[in-house]
Amino acid sequence: MKIIFASAYSEDDSRARGLLRSGDVYITKPFELNELLAKNQEVLKTRGG
């Protein structure tokens, strides 16, 4: 399973916790739809999905 965190928390420790809990990508709000789609494609490429 691939996990993308989209969060309002932008502190470094929040990002680290998300990634350490098996998150593949952590992006903070507000974000553009194009950024989310690009991150999704990145996850699919790197994980062989």
C-alpha positions as CSV (number, residue, x, y, z in Angstrom):
1,M,0.0,0.0,0.0
2,K,1.3,3.4,-0.9
3,I,0.6,6.3,1.5
4,I,0.6,10.1,0.7
5,F,0.2,12.3,3.7
6,A,-1.5,15.7,2.9
7,S,-1.4,17.7,6.1
8,A,-1.7,21.2,7.5
9,Y,1.2,20.4,9.8
10,S,4.4,21.6,8.2
11,E,6.9,21.3,11.1
12,D,9.9,19.0,10.5
13,D,9.0,16.6,13.3
14,S,5.5,16.1,11.9
15,R,6.9,15.3,8.5
16,A,9.4,12.9,10.0
17,R,6.7,11.1,12.0
18,G,4.6,10.7,8.9
19,L,7.4,9.3,6.8
20,L,8.6,7.0,9.7
21,R,5.1,5.6,9.9
22,S,5.4,4.1,6.4
23,G,4.4,7.2,4.5
24,D,5.8,7.5,1.0
25,V,5.3,11.2,0.5
26,Y,4.3,14.1,2.9
27,I,3.0,17.3,1.4
28,T,1.6,20.2,3.3
29,K,-1.6,22.2,2.7
30,P,-2.3,24.3,0.8
31,F,-1.0,22.4,-2.3
32,E,-1.9,22.6,-5.9
33,L,-3.7,19.7,-7.6
34,N,-0.8,19.4,-10.0
35,E,1.6,18.9,-7.1
36,L,-0.5,16.1,-5.7
37,L,-0.8,14.4,-9.1
38,A,3.0,14.6,-9.6
39,K,3.7,13.2,-6.1
40,N,1.3,10.3,-6.9
41,Q,3.1,9.5,-10.1
42,E,6.4,9.7,-8.3
43,V,5.2,7.1,-5.7
44,L,3.9,4.8,-8.4
45,K,7.3,4.9,-10.2
46,T,9.5,4.4,-7.2
47,R,7.4,1.6,-5.7
48,G,6.8,-0.3,-8.9
49,G,3.1,0.4,-8.9
